[in-house]
């Protein structure tokens, strides 16, 4: 009677618990929320392209047909890897195996004012907070709504593209909010750093064509209530700063009593176990997972999902007295949405690049498939189709509060 404790209900934790639950293993999964959130689409909640319920599904629904999986909604205050236990809401929960999948949080790199004045996008609450802020600013429409997005990775590029399209739609409606600009500030010399040079150029040129203003090779020195101060001495005035400048492991990882590596994450062995302790695994954004070349794999949803499933299989093998197997990531490629009909994808290990409408369709298909629940998949697809043919959709939502969604309930 093996009991597995899973700390965190992100993509990795859900995949692990689901796979074990299908085999009848007793699992306790602990998270501060009673729902699973699909982080790659949070920017679409923030920009009114999708409702929050499409990217957040109740854990009870996910595990309703798996009676051996118990869901505990509680804040995890500490983890004891040596004892294979965690403390959540003053309750100690222990197991034969511990899977740490606590996720990540924004990394402000010590930038003054960033924690206080910017809007990170790491939870549904973050996305809703930003959406309500944008709606409130547009409701007054006394001044232009200038938005500064910090960070040129996929989250920053996708968020900048979405806001650029929102402003363009507002201008076609002659709404005062259409006077605003979407700024993308990136410390590095190119957007979408993990991609190839061709994709860098495509992302930059497409964003500019959609109306975004891009600043490369310049960092953010400080953030305050009225804007950002840049490293080259210039300043952008804005009451809305979206922080997509990087992430670090959830702080609870530091309580586990194990050595932390780059990004405050837990270094793991090839089989995803934590060195120095028995029957403890770490997966997802809280872990540095080595690839075939020995370098840490990127913090991608596909890596987290595959690793979570792999951990479940290794636990089952161990319980049967068999040896664990080293994790083998199946690299299907990377992709990023840039705007309506515009995306870039690099497929497979050899990074075959596609762009434009074909990549846009591929992005929609992959992300809809990763969503949890049939209703979310269908609703997302219909909403994306509506957005594609109705350029004013998100703007109408922001200006009038009419969500134009399917009311499944």
QUITA-V754896 format. One record per residue. N is the residue number from 0. PSI is psi in radians with two decimals (* if undefined). OMEGA is omega in whole degrees, -180 to 180 (NA if undefined). Layout:
n = {N,N}
psi = {PSI,PSI}
omega = {OMEGA,OMEGA}
This chain:
n = {0,1,2,3,4,5,6,7,8,9,10,11,12,13,14,15,16,17,18,19,20,21,22,23,24,25,26,27,28,29,30,31,32,33,34,35,36,37,38,39,40,41,42,43,44,45,46,47,48,49,50,51,52,53,54,55,56,57,58,59,60,61,62,63,64,65,66,67,68,69,70,71,72,73,74,75,76,77,78,79,80,81,82,83,84,85,86,87,88,89,90,91,92,93,94,95,96,97,98,99,100,101,102,103,104,105,106,107,108,109,110,111,112,113,114,115,116,117,118,119,120,121,122,123,124,125,126,127,128,129,130,131,132,133,134,135,136,137,138,139,140,141,142,143,144,145,146,147,148,149,150,151,152,153,154,155,156,157,158,159,160,161,162,163,164,165,166,167,168,169,170,171,172,173,174,175,176,177,178,179,180,181,182,183,184,185,186,187,188,189,190,191,192,193,194,195,196,197,198,199,200,201,202,203,204,205,206,207,208,209,210,211,212,213,214,215,216,217,218,219,220,221,222,223,224,225,226,227,228,229,230,231,232,233,234,235,236,237,238,239,240,241,242,243,244,245,246,247,248,249,250,251,252,253,254,255,256,257,258,259,260,261,262,263,264,265,266,267,268,269,270,271,272,273,274,275,276,277,278,279,280,281,282,283,284,285,286,287,288,289,290,291,292,293,294,295,296,297,298,299,300,301,302,303,304,305,306,307,308,309,310,311,312,313,314,315,316,317,318,319,320,321,322,323,324,325,326,327,328,329,330,331,332,333,334,335,336,337,338,339,340,341,342,343,344,345,346,347,348,349,350,351,352,353,354,355,356,357,358,359,360,361,362,363,364,365,366,367,368,369,370,371,372,373,374,375,376,377,378,379,380,381,382,383,384,385,386,387,388,389,390,391,392,393,394,395,396,397,398,399,400,401,402,403,404,405,406,407,408}
psi = {1.46,2.38,2.18,2.27,2.19,2.08,1.71,2.37,0.77,-2.86,-0.73,-0.83,-0.73,-0.80,-0.73,-0.88,-0.67,-0.76,-0.72,-0.70,-0.61,-0.43,0.11,0.27,2.45,2.13,2.37,2.03,2.24,2.27,2.66,-0.32,2.72,0.40,2.77,2.29,2.41,1.67,-0.64,-0.32,0.21,-0.57,-0.48,-0.49,-0.75,-0.52,0.30,0.39,-0.48,2.56,2.72,-0.58,-0.26,-0.37,0.08,2.09,2.32,2.39,-0.56,-0.60,-0.66,-0.66,0.31,-0.43,0.23,1.48,-0.30,-0.04,2.11,2.30,2.23,2.06,1.90,2.68,2.18,2.03,-0.50,2.77,2.37,1.70,-0.67,-0.60,0.01,0.91,2.92,2.76,2.14,2.08,0.83,0.15,2.29,2.18,2.12,2.76,3.03,-0.48,2.58,2.24,2.00,1.98,0.87,-0.10,-2.77,2.96,3.01,2.47,1.92,-0.04,0.57,0.24,2.09,2.28,-0.23,-0.74,-0.63,-0.66,-0.15,2.95,1.76,2.89,1.31,0.08,2.86,-0.67,-0.70,-0.81,-0.74,-0.67,-0.76,-0.74,-0.78,-0.65,-0.82,-0.76,-0.75,-0.69,-0.72,-0.52,-0.61,-0.79,0.51,-0.65,2.76,2.49,1.57,2.29,2.30,2.13,2.15,2.07,2.25,0.41,-3.00,-0.75,-0.79,-0.78,-0.78,-0.68,-0.75,-0.75,-0.71,-0.75,-0.59,-0.71,-0.63,-0.79,-0.68,-0.70,-0.68,-0.64,-0.65,-0.42,0.04,0.57,2.42,-0.52,-0.27,-0.11,-0.14,2.94,2.60,2.01,2.37,2.08,2.18,2.27,-0.56,3.01,-0.13,2.70,2.71,1.06,-0.69,-0.21,3.08,2.94,-0.64,-0.72,-0.62,-0.86,-0.73,-0.79,-0.78,-0.88,-0.65,-0.75,-0.79,-0.72,-0.53,-0.04,-0.02,2.66,2.15,2.24,2.05,2.69,0.41,2.38,2.98,2.07,-0.62,2.76,2.39,-3.05,-0.35,0.08,-2.83,2.49,2.21,2.81,-0.32,0.15,-0.20,2.97,2.49,2.12,2.24,2.46,0.05,1.81,2.05,2.15,1.93,0.60,0.10,2.94,2.76,2.78,2.65,2.42,-0.48,-0.34,-0.53,-0.19,-0.05,-0.23,0.41,2.85,2.30,2.57,-2.62,2.40,0.28,0.27,2.84,2.15,2.34,2.80,3.11,-0.53,0.18,0.17,2.74,2.11,2.45,-0.20,2.68,2.45,0.59,2.28,2.73,2.33,2.91,-2.70,-0.11,-0.07,2.58,1.78,2.09,2.42,-3.01,-0.47,0.07,-0.28,2.65,2.38,2.68,2.75,1.42,2.67,-0.66,-0.65,-0.82,-0.79,-0.80,-0.69,-0.69,-0.75,-0.68,-0.72,-0.74,-0.77,-0.67,-0.64,-0.74,-0.67,-0.77,-0.73,-0.43,0.09,0.27,2.84,2.61,2.82,2.50,2.50,2.32,1.87,2.25,1.77,1.88,-0.09,-3.08,2.67,2.79,2.41,2.42,-0.51,-3.03,2.07,0.14,2.11,2.91,2.41,2.44,1.93,2.37,3.09,-0.51,0.02,0.99,2.09,2.32,2.68,2.98,-2.63,-0.61,-0.79,-0.62,-0.82,-0.70,-0.73,-0.80,-0.79,-0.79,-0.80,-0.59,-0.68,-0.58,-0.32,2.61,2.13,2.39,-0.70,-0.73,-0.74,-0.85,-0.79,-0.71,-0.79,-0.77,-0.70,-0.75,-0.69,-0.73,-0.79,-0.65,-0.70,-0.25,1.66,-0.33,0.09,-1.03,-0.64,-0.69,-0.71,-0.81,-0.69,-0.56,-0.15,0.17,1.85,-0.43,0.83,2.87,2.17,1.47,-0.60,*}
omega = {-179,176,-178,176,-180,-180,179,-178,171,-178,-178,-179,179,-179,-180,-178,-179,-179,179,-180,178,180,177,179,176,-177,169,180,-172,178,-180,177,175,179,174,-179,-179,-170,-178,-178,-180,-180,179,172,-178,-177,175,176,176,173,-177,-177,178,-179,178,-179,-179,179,179,178,-178,-174,-175,180,180,-172,-179,179,179,-180,177,177,-178,175,179,-178,180,178,175,-177,-179,-180,-177,-177,175,176,-180,-178,177,176,177,-179,-177,179,174,177,176,177,180,-179,-170,174,-173,175,-177,175,-178,177,178,-179,-179,176,-176,-179,-175,-168,-178,-179,174,-180,-178,178,176,179,177,-178,179,178,179,-179,180,178,180,179,-179,179,179,-179,178,174,177,-180,176,177,175,-179,177,176,-177,178,-176,173,-179,-180,180,-180,-179,179,178,179,-179,-180,176,178,177,179,179,178,179,179,179,178,-176,177,-179,180,179,178,-175,179,173,-180,173,-178,-178,-179,-179,-177,-176,174,178,-173,-178,-178,179,-179,180,178,176,-178,-179,-179,-180,-177,-179,178,180,179,180,175,179,175,-172,175,-179,177,180,-179,177,-179,-180,177,176,-175,-174,178,-179,174,-175,-175,179,179,180,-178,174,179,-180,173,-176,179,180,-176,175,-171,178,-179,176,-178,177,-176,-177,177,-180,180,-171,180,178,-179,179,180,-178,179,-178,-177,-179,175,-179,177,-177,-180,176,174,178,-178,175,178,-178,171,177,180,173,-176,178,-174,178,-173,168,-175,-177,174,-179,-180,180,179,-179,177,-180,178,-180,178,-179,177,-179,-177,179,-180,178,178,-179,178,178,179,178,176,179,178,-180,180,178,180,-180,179,176,179,177,-178,177,-177,175,-175,179,178,-180,-179,178,174,179,179,-178,180,-176,176,176,180,174,-166,173,-178,-178,174,174,-171,170,-178,177,-175,-180,177,177,179,179,179,179,-178,-178,-176,175,180,-178,178,-178,177,-178,-179,180,-180,-177,-178,178,-180,-180,179,178,178,178,179,-176,-177,-180,-174,-176,-172,-177,-180,179,178,-177,-174,-172,177,179,-171,179,-179,173,-180,-175,-176,NA}
